[in-house]
Amino acid sequence: DALRAREDVRVIVFTGAGDRAFVAGADIGEFAERTPVEQRAVMEGRRVFDEVAACPKPTIAMINGYAFGGGCELALACDIRIAARSAKLGQPEIRLGILPGGGGTQRLPRLIGAGRALRMILSGEAISAEEAERIGLVDEVVDDDRLHEAVTSLARQIAAHSPLTLRLAKDAVRAAFETPLSAGLALERELFITAFGSADREEGVRAFLEKRAAEFKGR
């Protein structure tokens, strides 16, 4: 919430502390004694997965180690996923007699297809960063010692653009998964016109013609 409200923040990067895990998953002992009623109450409140997915600012998952269970689901909620070569990803919930509950059954098949998603979810197996890249679960794999550099470079590249247009572009892409094509195209047209009428569009065109870097203000 704090980062979303700050005008000086244009891109948000999520990563794990240390170099072992992005997010290793839930603390099993934490929910071992919960009743179904208690678990429902936990899951019906605000959840980080949904808040990250709905964030109007671009989000990047810098996957620096294990991304299991809720960790994989947090990465799925981000716009872009870049992984260290040593990272591993998985949805191991089936081994505990449960299924993914943080969006894994919904976001994963939308990203990699039903068959591959079901294989991960039903087997509970972890996959390597290279395999995750091959099937489209992560967008790029880099050597561990280059991860921070690669993500920072991309974040700065994105942050240089209009904050307003970045938000509109995210809205348009989200619509591709939530509306029929005709409705998505209509929304794209309206969002394009909104961007076209902005001060940032005027600045972008002026900067291009003057052969200088644009200074976008988000208006």
Secondary structure, DSSP 8 states (H G I E B T S, - for coil): -HHHH-TT---EEEE-STTTEEE----HHHHTT--HHHHHHHHHS--HHHHHHH-SS-EEEEE-SEEETHHHHHHHHSSEEEEETT-EEE-GGGGGT----SSHHHHHHHHH-HHHHHHHHHH---EEHHHHHHTTSSSEEE-GGGHHHHHHHHHHHHHTS-HHHHHHHHHHHHHHHHS-HHHHHHHHHHHHHHHHTSHHHHHHHHHHHTTS-------
